[in-house]
Amino acid sequence: MQRRAFNQHLQRSALALALSPWMTALAEPAVRAYTWRVQPFALGVASGRPRADSIVLWTRLLLSQEDRAALGDGTLRVQVELFADEGLKRRVQHAEVLTDASRGHSVHLHAQHLQPATDYWYRFRQGDALSAVGHTRTAPALHADVRQLRIALASCQHYEQGQYVAHQDIAQQSLDLVLFVGDYIYESSNPQYALRKHSGPEPKTLPQYRERYEQYKRDPMLQAAHAAHPWVLMWDDHEVVNDYANDQDRNYTDPQQFLLRRAAAYQAYFEHQPVLLGPDANSPQAASMRLYDQLSWGQLADLWTLDCRQYRSPQACRDPVRGGGRMVTQCEALDDPQRSMLGATQERWLNQTLSASKRTWKLLGQATLIAPTSIPAPVGRATYTDAWDGYPQARQRLLQTVVDARLQNVVTLGGDVHMNVASNLRLVPNDPLSPIVASEFVTTSITSRGMGDNVLAVIKANNPDLIHARADERGYSLITVTPERVRCDFRTTAFPAGSEVGMKTQASFVVNKGKAGVQSV
């Protein structure tokens, strides 16, 4: 099937696939004799980390009490099939993956030796149970002349605060990948905005984090977006706990104790996402997991995913009672050059790989807003310490790399702040005499509530680098990359998400090749 025809079919069927809990049995015999009492593939399927010759395929078996009693916690053999056609007639790979309770019965297959820029379909089965069918696509060959890259940029999907209508829209788009930049789950609740409830307490242990992911993963619209496209993922703070920084949390928990919680959260993250590597068993408490990466899309673009949580310095001038981010004035620690958002190792890696990039566009996917948002205060300016504003020396080093390497066509892609932003990035923020060296698009949240209009109006009035900023609507951003430009369409709906039918385009902006800065369409 041609890709256009497939996308038309996908618009009709992606959500229906995710909503269907059972597939009809195959004519060929089951892999083993076990007959499942309850469908084990209730969390859907997903693919990720697309490369020219490989893709990561994911699912997780969810065992009911009846099935667990029958099977115990022993090893299960899961069959994975990869097809070259939507009708599942041309099977190109078949693999068997072993899984057990120690990894939550999650299944990760690194499918290799694939063809570049090619559509594939995949499914899993165990005994008489068969998963939904997922679609994925490999990246183009490294030297391919690529004319377009389409990305859905998304973040911040608090389950309680709205329906995942943005994911329904994402599932129906013709995309190359979904770039999710953080807050896939929320550990916290806010009863004031709860339309549906989290199950269980605030997660702190591995079983509790698993339960939270299970609830999110059961959502049919989220399942549809995963089944339709490969995902490239980065986390932020709520996958562990709000405003954590490296081995520090807001409650000043002993770092050794906090790392135990972080290890549980990282393990649960790995068990529920199509990522290649899990936590490093050799690190303290197994609480480290490399997620930052670089993806090349032919000769058109390089895409970096940057980890802004695991390695960062603690927020500057923290409240001695309540840690984490806050608004501060006259904070000398902000200017400490030793403080880092990315950590020294990741900074060096980014400096080297970014400086060496020869592809037309350089896209930096990371968690939050890079442009300034500080506001006047009785003494100086008030700065929010959890965003890049709280790490100004690290921000300057990042942008200085762009200048020193004489890079053009650098566009950063972020989330976290629950608002759509199109901004210009300068070495000296908000200084019209300082040249624009890069451009920025930040997506609003899938569901999470944004800041009030009055507060945002003050921020916009005092930060002219923010060309567009709106926090009143939910959604995602459709990023279209061509050799000539990068276009961002902010796709939105009212808060709370699901309270109105359909989605619209709030605004559109472009960055033209060879000229840094965002332009309204």
Sequence and secondary structure as in RCSB ss.txt:
>XXXX:A:sequence
MQRRAFNQHLQRSALALALSPWMTALAEPAVRAYTWRVQPFALGVASGRPRADSIVLWTRLLLSQEDRAALGDGT
LRVQVELFADEGLKRRVQHAEVLTDASRGHSVHLHAQHLQPATDYWYRFRQGDALSAVGHTRTAPALHADVRQLR
IALASCQHYEQGQYVAHQDIAQQSLDLVLFVGDYIYESSNPQYALRKHSGPEPKTLPQYRERYEQYKRDPMLQAA
HAAHPWVLMWDDHEVVNDYANDQDRNYTDPQQFLLRRAAAYQAYFEHQPVLLGPDANSPQAASMRLYDQLSWGQL
ADLWTLDCRQYRSPQACRDPVRGGGRMVTQCEALDDPQRSMLGATQERWLNQTLSASKRTWKLLGQATLIAPTSI
PAPVGRATYTDAWDGYPQARQRLLQTVVDARLQNVVTLGGDVHMNVASNLRLVPNDPLSPIVASEFVTTSITSRG
MGDNVLAVIKANNPDLIHARADERGYSLITVTPERVRCDFRTTAFPAGSEVGMKTQASFVVNKGKAGVQSV
>XXXX:A:secstr
  HHHHHHHHHHHHHHHHH       SS  SSS   SS S TT EEEE   SS EEEEEE    HHHHHHHTTS 
EEEEEEEESSTTS SEEEEEEEEE GGGTTEEEEEE S  TT EEEEEEEETTEE   EEEE    TT     EE
EEEE    GGG   HHHHHHHHS  SEEEE S SS S   GGG SS   SS   SHHHHHHHHHHHHT HHHHHH
HHHSEEEE   STTTSTT BTTB TT   HHHHHHHHHHHHHHHHHTS  S    TTSGGG      EEEEETTT
EEEEE  SSSS    TT  SSS S  EESS GGGG TT  SS HHHHHHHHHHHHH  SSEEEEE SS  S   E
E SSSEEEETTSGGG HHHHHHHHHHHHHTT   EEEEE SSSSEEEEEEESSTT TTS EEEEEEE   SS   
  HHHHHHHHHT TTEEEEE SEEEEEEEEE SSEEEEEEEEEESSTTSSSS EEEEEEEEETT  S EE 
